[in-house]
């Protein structure tokens, strides 16, 4: 019998048993906006099925289990043979299997594929984020492999398959495969041109042996990897299979797994190559150019993944506030808490709207949209991923002490939040990438300005922000030191333009007043009190059932 003093009251029920997709109005509206009517019903059905799975008790248990039981490295078998395998908890495989079956590695070959996949990735990542790494790299490998038609014909059907098969076997014996990527090394990090891994050509056309190391190689149990190495003709891109066509293991020595802040369900490793067989992808000396489309696609996934973390954190904060009473009423009805929740909701909706707009540009695949992506992807990656940690931290605080406890799930979100800002190039790298596009590709700036200009005249604060931005863009001399400020303004102007065109008036008004009109403090919860904050919060609330 429970002690008489142990009466449980005023505790919030868990946010489970709901459709993560259907409960997200910003996301559902973006899907409706960007998909052709002929495929919309099918996409809605797919995404709602995935949303119900993501919101289920089972998926939440899988996420917790995969993080509480991180992967373990086995370098040798019991007899002393080198095997270099990583063991994952069964929950990891269930998460990956569900994601692959849902088409989260299949975007490049179907109508509206990028919008459908991005929406699904945003939904399913809310169940668990770590397994998004191999999903993202598998998806992003396709454009790099397409530089070699023979390799693309061999691998692309397996990469885009909806069948997940764990275990190391020759790719020809599997119905679906996963890919990883290895670029960074100890001495260079992001400066991949300083890589020291050597590639020595063999007699076979396009075949090489690699010798060297990779400082970060995530998802090392993947079936293949795209890596950079120094060939006789310069830095080149290579495909390294884990298992050779004859069934023998390729030389792929996993030295250790990284002990990371978050992302603990996913194995990130240090790998040594010593006579490792590889196939060249693209031309010798053009490795960065070959792999750059893979990098761009994974950067977009950083934006989508951060939008997912923000959405889940905000949904949890609003859910908690809708049930928790304090000082004579529900938290959600308190003006100050409502201000905080509305501010967080604005950041989340702006991130989601931008992420899906970028995915739609991939689907359109026109010269203008490709030029737009050249600036918009690194600018979005810079800004959205940086906002993620601040949003999740504030959302956790909305739950008070309960949010600081592991059982709430909020600490896992907070540990995960900084990753996307670091992965595929940290903030400075993104800012410098935008500068390069501004200085070398005038068509990219034109496409960006045309996009933000579609909302010109809709709000005086956006108009003023565009004018200020044009003034900054007119002076690119010695711009590097102010690159972060410039890219931040570009991202905010782009988000403001999109929200003015597509979001409800109360959302667009609050965003423009705070982010563009600068009627805002330095912490969340400092929106102008005259705004319709209740409507903003209600729009962002996840309705269960």
Secondary structure, 3 states (H helix, E strand, C coil): CCCCCCCCCCCCCCCCCCCCCCCCHHHHHHHHHHCCHHHHHHHHHHHHHHHHHHCCHHHHHHHHHHHHCCCEEEEECCCCCEEEEEECCHHHHHHHHHHHHCCCCCCCCCCCHHHHHHHHHHHHCCCCCCCHHHHHHHHHHHHHHCCCHHHHHHHHHHHCCCCCCCCCCCHHHCCCCCEEEECCCCCCCCCHHHCCCEEEECCCCCEEEEEEEEEEEECCCCCEEEEEEEECCEEEEEEEECECCCCCECCCEEEEECCCCCCCCCCEEEEEEEEEEEEEECCCCCHHHHHHHHHHHHHHHHHHHHHHHHHHHHHHHHHHHHHCEECCEEHHHCHHHHHHHHHHHHHHHHHHHHHHHHHHHHHHCCHHHHHHHHHHHHHHHHHHHHHHHHHHHHHHHHCHHHHHCHHHCHHHHHHHHCHHHHCCCCHHHHHHHHHHHHHHCHHHHHHHHHHHHCCCCCCHHHHHHHHHHHHHHCCCCCCHHHHHHHHHHHHHHHHHHHHHHHCCHHHHHHHHHHHHCCCCCCCCCCCCCCCCHHHHHHHHCCCCC
